[in-house]
């Protein structure tokens, strides 16, 4: 365990370091899915209210990221892919990250309540708590199902966006949640297949560490099969349409094929070619989610069923 006192703020800390605490890559996914959830909802929302709603959802996502980096500063210092983050690299003090996360949490929730509605604000507060406490503090270091259960935090933003517009939930928003929720395990386990040693060094019980890569391969394929029906079901609702269905059919066929290729791989073959298939499927998973939500957005604009 790395000494927490080793993290000292340095004069080199810049504005960009504090932005990095908010996990801008993750925030971009939060912003996009929340925006789509709000835009496709069957309620007209004033552009200013819509903009502010998405902004405060993004701040809430950033707050979660800062709290996550504060708590995970010990294992981030061990893992190769996270050693350059602001806290383990010594550019930002852990206390500053904690303060930033807490302040942004309060601001984002209160302002979303004032701008949109208090149901959406409470939903955002629960999401921040779920990611920062349930996932980061409890699940991540305790169970190989950390990604499965913890993935709910990343799946809530489209539901929050929908709630900003409608003040509630519906089958459409639940299916958008399911699309992200069931996508998360195969996405992260594909990454874990070629990043296993990082998680092993840090003592994170990722499925590849606790049960081995072959078990993870079977789980990836199984989740691509579970995911596809929810993606197609969403296309049959009021937010779906022929364009979305065409995109969903192609993407899910490709994702299932990728999962099947991973399942059939022998570990010796994967090592020999540098996990090329696993990396390709991981890259596909990034496009998978973005293109589904982009298709929903375009389908809403041109009209659905």
C-alpha positions in Angstrom: 0.0 0.0 0.0 1.5 3.3 -1.0 2.0 5.9 1.7 -0.8 8.5 1.4 1.5 11.1 2.8 3.7 10.7 -0.3 1.2 12.7 -2.3 2.2 16.3 -2.0 1.0 19.3 -4.0 3.7 20.8 -6.2 4.1 24.2 -7.8 3.7 22.4 -11.2 0.0 21.8 -10.6 -2.0 23.6 -13.3 -5.6 24.0 -14.3 -5.3 21.1 -16.6 -4.4 18.8 -13.7 -7.7 19.6 -11.9 -9.6 19.1 -15.2 -7.9 15.7 -15.4 -9.3 14.8 -12.0 -12.8 15.0 -13.5 -11.9 12.2 -15.9 -12.9 14.1 -19.1 -13.0 11.0 -21.3 -15.6 9.4 -19.0 -17.3 12.7 -18.7 -17.7 13.0 -22.4 -19.6 9.7 -22.4 -21.8 11.0 -19.5 -22.5 14.2 -21.4 -23.4 12.5 -24.7 -25.7 9.8 -23.3 -27.4 12.3 -20.9 -27.9 14.7 -23.8 -29.4 12.0 -26.0 -31.7 10.9 -23.1 -32.9 14.5 -22.7 -33.2 15.2 -26.5 -35.2 12.0 -27.4 -37.7 12.4 -24.5 -41.2 13.3 -25.7 -41.2 16.7 -24.0 -40.0 20.0 -25.5 -37.3 21.5 -23.3 -36.1 25.1 -23.5 -32.6 25.1 -25.0 -31.2 27.0 -22.1 -32.7 24.6 -19.6 -31.4 21.7 -21.7 -27.9 23.1 -21.8 -27.7 23.8 -18.1 -29.1 20.4 -17.3 -26.5 18.6 -19.3 -23.8 20.9 -17.9 -24.7 20.1 -14.3 -25.0 16.3 -15.1 -21.4 16.7 -16.5 -20.3 18.4 -13.3 -21.8 15.6 -11.3 -19.9 13.1 -13.4 -16.7 15.0 -12.9 -17.3 15.1 -9.2 -17.6 11.3 -9.2 -14.3 11.1 -11.1 -12.5 13.4 -8.6 -13.8 11.4 -5.6 -12.8 8.2 -7.4 -9.3 9.4 -8.0 -9.0 10.6 -4.4 -9.9 7.2 -3.0 -7.9 5.2 -5.5 -4.7 7.2 -5.2 -2.9 4.3 -3.7 -3.7 1.7 -6.4 -3.3 4.4 -9.1 0.3 4.8 -8.0 0.9 1.1 -8.7 -0.8 0.6 -12.1 1.2 1.6 -15.1 -1.8 3.1 -16.9 -2.7 5.4 -14.0 0.7 6.4 -12.5 0.7 9.7 -14.4 -2.7 10.8 -13.0 -2.5 14.1 -11.1 -2.5 12.7 -7.5 0.0 9.7 -7.8 2.3 11.9 -9.9 2.3 14.4 -7.1 0.9 17.3 -9.1 -2.3 17.6 -7.0 -2.8 17.0 -3.3 -5.3 14.3 -2.3 -7.1 16.7 -0.1 -7.6 19.2 -2.9 -9.1 16.4 -5.1 -11.5 15.4 -2.2 -12.6 19.0 -1.7 -13.1 19.5 -5.4 -15.2 16.4 -5.7 -17.4 17.3 -2.7 -17.9 20.9 -3.8 -18.8 19.9 -7.4 -21.2 17.2 -6.1 -23.2 19.7 -4.0 -23.2 22.4 -6.8 -24.2 20.0 -9.5 -27.1 18.4 -7.6 -28.5 21.7 -6.2 -28.3 23.5 -9.6 -29.9 20.6 -11.5 -32.7 20.7 -9.0 -33.2 24.4 -9.5 -32.9 24.3 -13.3 -34.7 21.1 -14.2 -36.5 19.3 -11.4 -35.7 17.7 -8.0 -36.4 14.1 -9.2 -33.5 14.4 -11.7 -31.4 16.1 -9.0 -32.0 13.3 -6.6 -31.2 10.8 -9.3 -27.9 12.6 -10.0 -27.1 12.6 -6.2 -27.7 8.8 -6.1 -25.5 8.3 -9.1 -22.6 10.2 -7.6 -23.0 8.2 -4.3 -23.2 4.9 -6.2 -20.0 5.5 -8.2 -18.0 7.1 -5.4 -19.1 4.9 -2.5 -20.8 1.7 -3.7 -18.4 1.1 -6.6 -15.2 2.8 -5.7 -15.1 2.1 -1.9 -16.9 -1.2 -1.8 -17.2 -3.2 -5.0 -14.0 -2.4 -6.9 -11.7 -3.9 -4.2 -14.0 -6.6 -3.0 -15.6 -8.6 -5.8 -14.8 -9.7 -9.4 -18.4 -8.5 -10.2 -17.2 -4.9 -9.5 -17.6 -3.9 -13.1 -21.0 -5.6 -13.5 -22.7 -4.0 -10.5 -20.7 -0.8 -10.6 -21.5 -0.3 -14.3 -24.9 1.0 -13.2 -23.3 4.3 -12.3 -22.2 4.8 -15.9 -25.6 3.7 -17.2 -27.7 6.2 -15.2 -26.9 9.4 -17.2 -29.4 8.8 -20.1 -32.1 8.2 -17.4 -31.1 11.4 -15.7 -31.3 13.3 -19.0 -34.8 11.8 -19.6 -35.8 12.7 -16.1 -34.7 16.3 -16.7 -37.2 16.5 -19.5 -40.1 14.4 -18.2 -39.7 14.4 -14.4 -39.7 10.6 -14.3 -38.7 7.3 -15.9 -40.1 5.2 -18.7 -39.4 2.0 -20.6 -37.4 4.0 -23.1 -35.1 5.4 -20.4 -34.8 2.0 -18.7 -33.7 0.4 -22.0 -31.1 3.1 -22.5 -29.8 2.3 -19.1 -29.8 -1.4 -20.0 -27.9 -0.7 -23.2 -25.0 0.9 -21.2 -25.3 -1.5 -18.3 -24.9 -4.7 -20.3 -22.3 -3.1 -22.5 -20.0 -2.2 -19.6 -18.7 -5.8 -18.6 -17.6 -6.9 -22.1 -16.1 -3.5 -22.7 -13.9 -3.5 -19.5 -13.2 -7.2 -19.5 -11.8 -6.9 -23.1 -9.5 -4.3 -21.7 -8.6 -6.4 -18.7 -7.6 -9.3 -20.9 -4.5 -7.3 -22.1 -4.1 -5.3 -18.9 -4.4 -8.1 -16.4 -1.0 -7.6 -14.8 -1.8 -4.0 -13.9 -4.9 -5.1 -11.9 -2.9 -8.0 -10.4 -0.2 -5.7 -9.1 -2.8 -3.3 -7.6 -4.7 -6.1 -6.0 -7.9 -5.3 -7.8 -10.1 -8.4 -8.1 -10.9 -8.1 -11.8 -12.4 -11.2 -13.2 -9.2 -11.9 -15.2 -7.3 -11.9 -12.0 -9.6 -13.9 -9.8 -10.9 -16.5 -12.3 -8.4 -16.3 -15.2 -8.6 -15.1 -18.8 -10.5 -18.0 -20.1 -13.4 -17.4 -17.7 -13.4 -13.8 -18.7 -13.6 -14.8 -22.3 -16.7 -16.8 -21.7 -18.3 -14.0 -19.8 -17.5 -11.5 -22.6 -19.3 -13.6 -25.1 -22.2 -14.3 -22.8 -22.7 -10.6 -22.2 -22.7 -9.7 -25.9 -25.6 -12.2 -26.3 -27.5 -10.7 -23.4 -26.8 -7.2 -24.6 -28.2 -7.6 -28.1 -31.9 -8.1 -27.3 -32.0 -5.0 -25.1 -30.4 -2.9 -27.9 -33.0 -4.2 -30.4 -35.9 -3.8 -28.0 -35.0 -0.1 -27.6 -35.4 0.2 -31.4 -39.1 -1.0 -31.1 -40.0 1.8 -28.6 -41.2 5.3 -29.3 -37.5 6.5 -29.6 -36.6 3.9 -32.1 -37.1 3.6 -35.9 -35.7 2.0 -39.0 -32.4 3.9 -38.9 -31.7 2.9 -35.3 -32.7 -0.7 -35.9 -30.3 -1.0 -38.9 -27.4 0.4 -36.9 -28.3 -1.8 -33.9 -28.5 -5.0 -36.0 -25.1 -4.3 -37.6 -23.3 -3.3 -34.4 -24.7 -6.2 -32.3 -23.8 -8.7 -35.0 -20.3 -7.4 -35.1 -20.0 -7.3 -31.3 -21.3 -10.9 -30.9 -18.8 -12.0 -33.6 -16.0 -10.2 -31.7 -17.1 -11.9 -28.5 -17.1 -15.3 -30.3 -13.6 -14.7 -31.6 -12.4 -13.8 -28.1 -14.1 -17.0 -26.7 -12.3 -19.3 -29.2 -8.8 -17.8 -28.6 -6.2 -19.8 -26.9 -4.1 -17.8 -24.4 -0.9 -18.9 -26.2 -2.2 -17.5 -29.5 -3.3 -14.2 -27.8 0.1 -13.7 -26.2 1.9 -14.5 -29.5 0.0 -11.8 -31.4 0.0 -9.2 -28.6 -3.7 -9.6 -27.9 -4.6 -8.1 -31.3 -8.1 -9.5 -31.4 -8.9 -8.4 -27.8 -7.7 -4.9 -28.6 -9.8 -4.8 -31.7 -12.9 -5.9 -29.9 -12.2 -3.3 -27.2 -11.9 -0.6 -29.8 -15.2 -1.8 -31.4 -16.9 -1.6 -28.0 -16.0 2.2 -27.9 -17.7 2.7 -31.3 -20.6 0.4 -30.3 -22.1 2.6 -27.6 -21.4 5.9 -29.3 -23.0 4.8 -32.6 -26.1 3.4 -30.8 -26.8 6.7 -29.1 -25.9 8.7 -32.2 -28.5 6.7 -34.1 -31.1 7.4 -31.4 -30.3 11.1 -31.8 -30.6 11.1 -35.6 -33.7 8.9 -35.5 -35.4 11.4 -33.1 -34.5 14.3 -35.5 -35.8 12.6 -38.6 -38.8 10.9 -36.9 -39.2 7.3 -35.8 -41.9 4.7 -36.2 
